[in-house]
C-alpha cells in the first residue's frame, strides 16, 4: 500500500511520540534503579558508621574494664573487659564484610586490625602481670603508656574511616537528589516534546496543504521558463547560423580583396579593409561565445572526449592566432614535461585557450611577449597563459567569470565580457579549474588545470 505524504507525516509523528515516551520510560526506570542503588549505598554507609561508633565504644569499655580490674581486682570488671574485647573482634569482622569490595578500605582496615591486635596483646599482658604481681605498678604504667599510643593511632584510623564514609554519604545524598531532579526534568522534557511533535505534525500538514497550490503554480512557471529557454537556444542557434554565413562571406571577400590590392596600393590605404576583417572576426567570435553560453545554460553544450595530441593543438592554435592577429605581439609556446595524448574535447579546449590568448593580446596594448605554457602532470594537464598587459584589479578578480562583466581599468579597449564566462563553462564540463594571478600594470597569468579522464 502506497501512503500519501500526509499519512507519512501522521505515522512519523505518532512513531516519534511513541519513541519519546519510550525513551522517557526507559530513562525513568534507569533513574529509579540508580535511586535504589544510591539508597542502598547510603544505608551501607550508615551501617559502617554505626559499626565504627560501636567499635570505638567497645574499645573504650575494654580499656575501662582493664583499668578497673587492675585498680580494684574486681572479677566483674575483668568480665566486662573480656566482653568488650570479644565485641571488638566481632565488630572488626563486621567491618571486613562491609568493606570487602573496597581495596583502599581493606588496606586501612588491615592497619587497624594490626594495631588492635597489638593493643589486645597489651591488655592480656597487663592482666597476666596483675595476676602474677599486683604491686608491679611501674610495669603497668609502661603498658598503659603503650596502650595510649596505640589508642591514638586507632582513633586516627577511625577518624579516616568516618571522614571517608561521611564523604561517600554526602556524595550518595547529592546523587540521589540529582537523580530525582534529572527524572523530573526528563519527564517534563518528554511531555513537552510529545506535545511539540504533535503540534509540529499539525503545522507540517497545514503547510503541506498550503504549499500544494504554490507548487502547482511553480510547476507551471518552470514549464514556461523551460519553454522560454528552449526558444532562446533555438533563436541563438538560428541567429548564429544566419549571421555566420554573411560574416564568412565578408571576411573571405575582404581577405581576397586584400591579397589582390596588396601589390597594387600602399599599405596605409588598406587600413579600412583591415578594419572590416577585424570587425568581422570580432562579430564571429561574439556569436560563437553567445551560442556557447546559451547552450551551456540550457545544458545542451556538446561534450565529446577524444584522444588529443595537446602539444600539436597548442602549436596550431598559436600559429592561427599569429596569422590573424594584427597587433605587434610575440606569442610564444613552451612545453614542459612529457606530454602524451589525453582525453579532452577538442572544440571546447580550443575555445578555452583561444579566448585566453585573445584576451592576453587585447589587454596588452603596448605589445610584448605572451606565453602559452603546456605542462603535463601525472593526474592533470596544465595550461598557463601569461602576459604583461594592464592587469586585473583585485576587486574584479572574483567577478571576471560572470557574463558581460568587465574590469575597472579596461578604459576604451573594446570587448564583450563573454570570453572568460565561456572559458568557465567549458572547464566545468571538463571538471577543471581556472586560477588567476594578476597585478595592475604588471601583467596577468591564468592557470587552467584539467584532470585526466577515461573515455
N, C-alpha and C positions, 0 to 999 in steps of 0.2 A: 504494500500500500504506500502510495506516494503522499507525503504530508505537505500541506501548504505551509507557507512561511509563517503565517500566524500560529498554526498548530505547532510548528517547531519552537516558536518563541514561548508558547504556553508550556509545552513539555519541558523545554530547557529551564524555564523559571521554576516550575514545580520540582524538577530534579535538583536544581541548585538550592531551593529552600530545604528539601529533604537532606541534602548533603550538609548544609549549615547546621540544621538541627541535630543531625547525626554527630557532627564534629563537636557540638556543644555537649551532647550526652556523653561522648567519649571523654571529653575534657573534664566534665563534672565527675565522671566515675574515677578517672585518674586522680583528680584533685581530692576526692573523698578518700581514696586509698592512701594518698600522701598524708592526709589529715590523721587517718588511723595510725599510720606508721609514726607520724610525729607525736601523736598521743602516747603510743607505746614507748617511744624514746623518752618522753617526759616522765612517764611512770617509772621507767627503768632508772632514770636519773634520781628521782625521789627515793627509790629503794636503796640505791647506792649511798646517797647522803644519809639516810636513816641508819644503814649498816655502819657507816663511818662514825656517826654520832654514838651509836650503841657500843662500837668497839672502843672508842675513847672513854666512854663511861665505865666499861668493864675494866679497862686498864687502870683507871683511877681507883676503882673499888679494889682491884688486886693489890695495888700499891698501899692503899689504906689498910687492907686486911693484913698484909705482911707487917707493916709497922705496928699495928695493934697487937699482933701476936708477939712481936719481939719485945714490945714495951710491957704488955700485961701478962703474956704467956697464956692467954685465953685460947682454949681449943676452939671455941666458937669463931674467933677471929681468923684462925687458921682455915677452918672450913669455908668461911666467907671468901678468903683469899683463893682457895682452890676452885671454888665455884666460878669466881670471876675469871681465873686463868682458863678454865675449860670453855667458858663463854667466849673469851678472846680467840681461842683456837677455832671455835665454831664460826665466829664471825669472819676470821681470816679465810676460812674455806668458802664461806658465802661470797666474800669479795672476789675470790678466784673464779667462782662460777659466773658472777655478774659481769666480770671484766674479761671473760675468756676470748672475746672477739676483738680485743683491742691490744695490739702488741706493745704500744707505749705504756699503757696502764699495767700490763702484765709485768713489764720490766720494773716499773715503780713499785708494784706490789711485791715483787721478789726482794727488792731492797727492804721494804717494810717487814716482810716475813723474817728476813735475816736479822734485822735489828731486834724485832720482837723476840726471836729465839734467844738472842744474847741476853735480853733483859729477863726473860723467864728463867734462863740459866742462873743469872744473878739472884733471882728470887729463891730458887732452890738452894743455892749456896748459902744465902742468908739464913734460910730456915734451918738447914742442916747445921750451920755453925751455931745457931742459937740453941739447938737441941744438944750439941756437944758441950758448948761452953757459954753459959748465959752471961758471963762477965766480959766477953770479948767485944767491948764497946768500940774500940778503935777499928777493929776489922770490919765491924758492921757499918761504921761510918764511911769507910772506904768503899764498901759495896754500895751503900746508899748514894755516894757521890757518883760512882759509875752509872748507877741506875738513873740518876737525874740527867746525866749527859745523854744517855740513850733515849730517855723520855723526850728530851728536847729534839733529838733527831726524828723520833716518831711523830712528834707534833708537827715538825716541819713537813714531813711527807704527807701527813693527814691534811695539812693546810693546802698542799699542792693538789691533793685529790679533790678536796672540796672546791678549790678555785676552778679546776678543770670541769668538774661536774656542774657547778653553777654557770659556767660559761656555756656548756652544752645545753643547760636548761634554758638560758636566755635565748640561745640560737633556736632551740626547738619551739619556744613560745612565739618567737618572731616569725619563724617559718609557718607555723600554724596560722598566725594572723594574716601573713601574706597570702597563704593558700586560700583562706576564706575570702579575702578581698579579690584575689585573682578569679575565684569561682564566680563571685557576684559579677565581676566585670565581664567575664566571658559569656555568662548567661545574658547579661544586658546587651552586649555587642551582638550576640547571636540573634536575639529578638529583634534588635534594630535592623540588622542585616536582612533578616527574613522579610520584614515589612518593606525594606528598601528594594529587595529583589522583586517582590510582588508589585510594588508601585512602579519600578523600572519596566517590568514587562508590560504593564498597562500603558506607560508612556511610549514604549517602543512600538506597541501595536497601533497606538494612535498616530505616532509619527509615520509608521509604515503606510497606514491608510492615507495620510495627508500627502505623503511623498509619491504615492502611486500616480496621481494625476500629473504631478510635476515631471515624473519620469516619462509619462506618455508624451508630454509636451517637448521634453528634451530629445526624445527619440525622433520626433518629427523634425525638430530643429537640426539634429545631427544628420538626418537623411537629406535635408535641404542643403546643409553645408557640404556634404559629400558630393551631392549633385553639382553644387557650385564649383567644388574643387576639380571634379572631372571636366566640367565645362571650361574652367580656366586652363587646365592642362591641354585640352584639345585646341583651345584658342591659341595658346602659345606655340603649340606644335604647328598649327596652320600658319600662324604669322611667321614663324621661323622659316618654314619651308617656302612660303611665298616671297619673303624678303631675301632669302639667301640666293635665290636664282638671279634676280636683277643685280644684287650686290656682286655676285660672282662675275656676271657679265661686265659690270662697271670695272671691277678690279682687273680682270683679264684684259679687257679692252684698253684700259689705261696703261697696263704694263706693256702691251704690244705697241701702243702708240709711243710710249717712252722709248722702247727699243728702236722704233723707226726714226724718231726725231733726235735720238741721242747724237748721231753723227751729222745732223743737218742744222741744229740750232745750238746756241750756247747753253751751258748747264744752268745758268741763272734763269733762263726762260722756261725751264721745265719745273720750276718751283711749284706752280699751281697744280701741275699734273701729279706731282708727288703728294700734294695735299689731298687730292682726290683719292689716291691709293691709300694714304694713311687713314682717311675718314672711312673708307670702305672697310678696311681691316678692323677699325675700331667698332663700327656698327656690326660687323660679322661676329666679333668677339663678344659684344654686348648681347646679341641674340643667343649665342651659344651659352653664355652664363645664365641668362634668364631662363632658357629652356632647361638647363641642368638643375637650377634651383627649384623650378616648378615641379619637375619630375621627382626630385628628391623629397620635397614636401608632400607630394602625393604618394610616395612610396613606390614609384614606378621607374626609378633610375636603374638602368641596366647595370648588372654587376656580374662579369664573367671572368673567372680566373683562368689563366693560361701561363705556361712556362715562358718567361721572357728573358732575353739577354739584356739585362738592365744597363750594362755599360754601353752597348750599341745604341739602345734607345736614347740614352743621355747624349751621346755623341751626335746622333741625328737631330735631336732637339736643339742643341747648341748651334749646329750648322744652319738649321732652319731660321732660328732667331737672328743669327748674324747676317743671314742673307736678306731678311725682310726689314731689319732694324735700320733706321736712317740716322740714328744718333751716334755720336762719337764715343762708343764704349768698347772695351775689350772684354769679351766674355770667355772665361777660361773654365775648362773641365778638368777635375782631378779625381782619380780613382784610388781608393785606399783599401787594402785588404784583398783577399781572394774572392772575387765576385763570380758566382755561378748563376745558373738560371733559377729564378724564383717565381712562385705563383702569384701573379698580380693581374689586375685588369689594365690592359694597355691604354685604352682610351682615358680612363679615369686618371691613371698615373701621368699621362701626357698632359691632361688638363691641370693637375696639381702643379707639376714642375713648370709648365709654360706660364701659368698665372703668376707664380712666384718670381720667375725670371723677368717677365714683362713688367711686374711691379718694381723690381730692382732697377730696371732700365729707366722706367718712367720717373721714379723718385730719386734718381741720381742725375740731376740736370747738368752737373759740371763734368760728366763723363767719369772716367776712371775704370778700374778693374772690377769686374763682377765674377764671382766664383760659384760654380756648381760642383760640390764635393760629394762623391759617392763613397760610402763606407759600408762594407758588407760584414755584418757580425753573425755569430752562430745562430742567434734567435731572431734577428730582425735585419732589415735593410734601412740604412740611414742616409738621408739626403740633407745637405746643408747649402743654403743659398745666402751668400754674403755680398754685401755692397757697402759703399762708402758714401751713401746718399744723405738725405736730410734727416733720417732717423724718425723714430716714433716717440711721442711724448708718453711718459709713464702712465698718465691718466687715461690715455687712449688704448693702451695695450690690452685691456680686458674686453674692449668693445669692438676691436677691429674685425672680428669674425662675424659681426652682425651685418645683414644685407643693407646696402646703401649707406653704411657708416663710413665717414672719412675723418682723418685726423685733423688736429687743430692747426697744423703747420703746413698744410698742402698748398696754401696760397692759390695761385692761378693754374696749378697743374691739373689738366683735365682728367677725369676719371669717374667711374660709376659707383665705386664702393662695393662691387659684387665679387671681385676676384678672390679675396680671402674667404668669403662666405662659401664660394664654390669649392675651394680647397678643403674647407672644414667638412662639408657634406661628403665629398669624395673620400676623405680619410675615415669618416665614420663607417662607411661601407667596408673599408679595409681593416677596421678596428685599430686604426693607427692613431697617432697623436702628433700635435704640432706645438712647438715652443718658440718663443721669440726672445731675443736679446737685442736691445737697441738703446742707443744714446743719441739724443738730438744733436745734429750737426756732425756726428762722427760716422754713423752707419748702422746697419741692421743685419742681423743673422737669424734666419728662420731654420729651425731644425725639424725635419719630418722623420718620424720613426714608424715603420710599417712592420709588424710582426710577420714571420713566415707562417704560411698557411698551407694545408694539404688540400688538394683538389677532391 
